[in-house]
Amino acid sequence: MNHAVAYRIMILLLASFLVNLSGWAQGDKASRPSPPATASGKINGATITVNYSSPSVKGRKVWDSSGNLAPYGKVWRAGANEATLFETDKEIKIEGKSLPAGKYSLFAIPDENEWKFIFNSQTGQWGIKRGGEANRDPANDVLTVSAKPVQSSMNERLVYEVTDKGVTLKWDTVEVPISIK
């Protein structure tokens, strides 16, 4: 076998290896510890979709000020993995404030008595930076609204629900309904 043929075979084997490695590295998102989930529905003629990754409690303290999973008073990616994506195909009113049709990263600032939800125009980013803080540029914030948390029955996994009244975040023993019209 001459050198040119051997070289071509080596290049083909290397290319094949890299293609397979790339596929393996991407992995199956459904097998992640916090698998992807979607909540979707219609509210006053607008289609609302929330794409998020759903972490589990796994015996951990979710809500507190010590900085565990979703620390009080700090911006949280409102899910796991990639930033949570909120989409509406029509302009809507969230807690009485207008949000134009579009796609937004959804962030939250949890607290014991009041939560803030931030709709940010930058989408597609990983939800946190290397240091653990939310991967959000405040210059891209389009809307911030407040909502009151309420106690609920236990939800092991983070869940978003879209109803005719709005979107509700449910996780651990907390629910946060967000009014949408």
NUSELUM-855445 format. One record per atom (N, C-alpha, C): x, y, z; residue in three letters. Coordinates in steps of 0.05 Angstrom, whole numbers, plus 5000, padded with zeros to 4 digits. Example, Ala and Ser with C-alpha at 12.3 -4.5 7.8 and 13.67 -1.06 7.14 Angstrom:
2
526448865156ALA 524649105156ALA 526449345156ALA 525749555142SER 527349795143SER 525850015157SER 
//
This chain:
181
501749775000MET 500050005000MET 501850255000MET 501250434982ASN 502950674981ASN 502150875003ASN 503851075006HIS 503451275028HIS 500851435023HIS 500151504999ALA 497851664993ALA 495251525002ALA 495151264996VAL 492751105003VAL 492551085034VAL 494851025047ALA 494850995076ALA 494051265089ALA 495051485078TYR 494351745088TYR 491351795086TYR 490151735063ARG 487251775059ARG 485651605079ARG 486451355083ILE 485051175101ILE 485251295130ILE 487651395137MET 487951505164MET 486151755167MET 485951925147ILE 484252165148ILE 481352085151ILE 480451885136LEU 477651785137LEU 477051675165LEU 478851515176LEU 478451405203LEU 478351625224LEU 480051825222LEU 480052045240LEU 477452205238LEU 476552255214ALA 474052405210ALA 471752255221ALA 471651995216SER 469551825227SER 469451825258SER 471851815270PHE 472051825299PHE 471052085309PHE 471752305297LEU 470852575306LEU 467852605304LEU 466752505282VAL 463752525279VAL 462452375301VAL 463352135307ASN 462151965328ASN 462552095355ASN 464852205360LEU 465452335385LEU 463652575389LEU 463152725368SER 461352955370SER 458552875378SER 457552665366GLY 454852565372GLY 454752475401GLY 456752335410TRP 456852235438TRP 456852465457TRP 458452675451ALA 458652905469ALA 456053055472ALA 454453065451GLN 451853195453GLN 449953045471GLN 450052785470GLY 448452615487GLY 445452645482GLY 443952475495ASP 441052485494ASP 440152665517ASP 438952895510LYS 438153085531LYS 436052955550LYS 434452765541ALA 432452645558ALA 433752485580ALA 436252405577SER 437552245598SER 439052415618SER 438952675615ARG 440152855634ARG 438752835662ARG 440252895683PRO 438952895710PRO 436653105711PRO 436853315696SER 434653515693SER 433753515664SER 431953335657PRO 431153305629PRO 429553545619PRO 429553585592PRO 427953795581PRO 424953745583PRO 423453965586ALA 420553945587ALA 419354185574ALA 416854165566THR 415454385553THR 412654415564THR 411854655569ALA 409054725577ALA 408054915555ALA 405654855546SER 404555025524SER 401555045527SER 400455265519GLY 397555305519GLY 396755565507GLY 394155615506LYS 393155865495LYS 391956035517LYS 392556295516ILE 391456485535ILE 390456725518ILE 387856765518ASN 386556985502ASN 387556995474ASN 387756765461GLY 388556755433GLY 391556745428GLY 393156785448ALA 396156775445ALA 397056495453ALA 398856385437THR 400156125444THR 402556185461THR 402656075485ILE 404856105504ILE 406255835506ILE 408955845503THR 410555605506THR 412855665525THR 413255485544VAL 415555505562VAL 417255245558VAL 419755285549ASN 421655055546ASN 423655085568ASN 424054875584TYR 425754885607TYR 426954615613TYR 428954605630SER 429954355640SER 428954325669SER 428054085676SER 426654035700SER 428353895722SER 429554055740PRO 431153925761PRO 429353795782PRO 430553615798SER 429153485819SER 430053585846SER 428353565866VAL 429153645893VAL 431253455905VAL 430853195902LYS 432752985911LYS 433553025940LYS 431653105957GLY 432153135986GLY 433653395993GLY 434153565973ARG 435653815978ARG 433754035986ARG 434954235999LYS 433354476005LYS 433554655981LYS 431254715969VAL 431154865944VAL 431255165949VAL 429455255966TRP 429155545970TRP 430455625996TRP 432455795996ASP 433655906020ASP 435556126012ASP 436656256032SER 438556476026SER 441456386026SER 441956126031SER 444756036032SER 445955976005SER 444455985984GLY 445655945958GLY 445555665947GLY 443755495957ASN 443555225947ASN 442555215918ASN 440155125913LEU 439155095885LEU 438055355874LEU 436355485888ALA 435155735878ALA 435155935902ALA 437456065906PRO 437656235930PRO 435856485930PRO 434756545953TYR 433156785955TYR 434857035949TYR 433557225935GLY 434857475929GLY 436857475906GLY 437257245893LYS 439257235871LYS 437857145846LYS 438857245823VAL 437757165797VAL 438256865793VAL 436056725785TRP 436156435780TRP 435156385752TRP 436156195738ARG 435456135710ARG 432756015707ARG 431255975728ALA 428455875728ALA 428255605715ALA 430255435721GLY 430355165711GLY 433255065714GLY 434054895696ALA 436854785697ALA 437954785668ALA 440454735666ASN 441854715640ASN 441554975624ASN 440454975600GLU 440155215584GLU 438155405598GLU 438355665592ALA 436455855603ALA 433655775595ALA 431755805613THR 428955755607THR 427955935585THR 426555825565LEU 425555985542LEU 422556025544LEU 421656275543PHE 418856345543PHE 418156465516PHE 416056365504GLU 415356465477GLU 412356525476GLU 411756745463THR 408956825458THR 408756915428THR 406556835415ASP 406256905387ASP 404657165384ASP 403757275406LYS 402257535406LYS 403057695430LYS 402657965428GLU 403158135451GLU 401258045474GLU 402258035498ILE 400657955521ILE 401158145544ILE 399458135564LYS 399858285589LYS 400558095611LYS 402958135623ILE 403857965645ILE 403758135670ILE 402158045689GLU 401758205714GLU 401158495707GLU 399558545686GLY 398758805678GLY 400658965660GLY 403058845654LYS 405058985638LYS 405258845611LYS 405659005589SER 405758895562SER 408458765556SER 408158535542LEU 410558385532LEU 409958335503LEU 411658445484PRO 411258395456PRO 411558095448PRO 410358025426ALA 410757745416ALA 413657695412ALA 414557455418GLY 417457395414GLY 418357165433GLY 420957125432LYS 422256925449LYS 423957065469LYS 423856965494TYR 425357095516TYR 426556885534TYR 428956935545SER 429956775567SER 428456875592SER 427656675608LEU 426156745632LEU 427956695656LEU 428256895672PHE 429756875697PHE 427956955720PHE 428656865744ALA 427056935768ALA 428857015790ALA 427757185808ILE 429157245833ILE 427157155855ILE 427656915865PRO 425756815886PRO 426156955913PRO 424056965928ASP 424157065955ASP 421756955970ASP 421856975996GLU 419756846012GLU 417056966006GLU 416857226003ASN 414257356001ASN 413557465973ASN 415557505956GLU 415157615929GLU 417357525911GLU 416557435887TRP 418557365866TRP 418457575844TRP 420757605832LYS 420957765807LYS 421557575784LYS 420157615762PHE 420657465737PHE 421657665716PHE 423857585704ILE 425257765684ILE 425157635657ILE 424157775637PHE 423957685610PHE 426257825595PHE 428157675584ASN 430557785573ASN 430757705544ASN 431457895526SER 431457845497SER 433757665487SER 435757625503GLN 437957445495GLN 437057155500GLN 437156995479THR 436256715482THR 438456525472THR 438156275479GLY 439956065469GLY 442456015486GLY 442856175507GLN 445256145523GLN 444855925545GLN 447155825555TRP 447055645578TRP 446055815601TRP 444655695620GLY 443355845641GLY 445055975662GLY 447455865666ILE 449255985686ILE 452056015675ILE 453556205687LYS 456356235680LYS 458056045697LYS 460656035692ARG 462455855706ARG 462355895736ARG 461956135745GLY 461956195774GLY 459356125788GLY 457356045772GLY 454755965784GLY 452556175782GLY 453356425774GLU 451256625772GLU 449756595746GLU 447256705745ALA 445656685721ALA 446956825697ALA 446756695674ASN 447956805650ASN 446056995636ASN 445857235648ARG 443957435639ARG 445257705637ARG 444757845615ASP 445758115612ASP 443358305618ASP 443358445640PRO 441058625647PRO 440358825625PRO 442258895608ALA 441759085586ALA 439658975567ALA 439258705567ASN 437358575549ASN 434658515563ASN 434358615587ASP 431758565601ASP 429558725587ASP 427358595581VAL 425158725567VAL 422958785587VAL 422558615606LEU 420358645625LEU 421058505651LEU 420358635674THR 420558505700THR 417858535714THR 416858315724VAL 414258325739VAL 414658185766VAL 412758245784SER 412758115810SER 410357935813SER 410757715828ALA 408657525833ALA 408957415862ALA 406757335874LYS 406757235901LYS 406956925901LYS 408856815916PRO 408956525919PRO 406856425939PRO 405956175935VAL 404156055955VAL 405155775961VAL 404455675984GLN 405155405992GLN 403455205975GLN 404654975969SER 403254775953SER 404054495962SER 402754295951SER 403654025956SER 406353985943SER 407753775951MET 410453725941MET 410553655911MET 412253785897ASN 412953725869ASN 415953655868ASN 416553405864GLU 419353325863GLU 420953455841GLU 419653485817ARG 420853605794ARG 419653885789ARG 421354065779LEU 420354325771LEU 418454285748LEU 416154425750VAL 414054405729VAL 412954685724VAL 412554745698TYR 411054985691TYR 408454895679TYR 406255035686GLU 403654975675GLU 402555235662GLU 401455195638VAL 400055425624VAL 397155365626VAL 395655555638THR 392755535640THR 391555785627THR 388855805627ASP 387656045615ASP 388056295632ASP 389156265656LYS 389656495673LYS 392556585673LYS 394356415663GLY 397156485663GLY 399056245664GLY 401456295674VAL 403456085677VAL 404056055706VAL 404255805715THR 404955745743THR 407455585744THR 409355675760LEU 411755515766LEU 411255355792LEU 411855095791LYS 411354925815LYS 413954765819LYS 414954785844TRP 417254615851TRP 417454605881TRP 418254375891ASP 418454335920ASP 415654385932ASP 415354555952THR 412754605963THR 411954895957THR 412755005934VAL 412155275927VAL 410955275899VAL 408955455896GLU 407755515870GLU 407855815866GLU 408455905842VAL 408356185837VAL 406756235811VAL 404156325815PRO 402556385792PRO 403156655780PRO 403456665754ILE 403956915740ILE 401556975722ILE 400157195727SER 397757265713SER 398457355684SER 397057245665ILE 397457325637ILE 394757365624ILE 394457595610LYS 392057655595LYS 392657735567LYS 
//
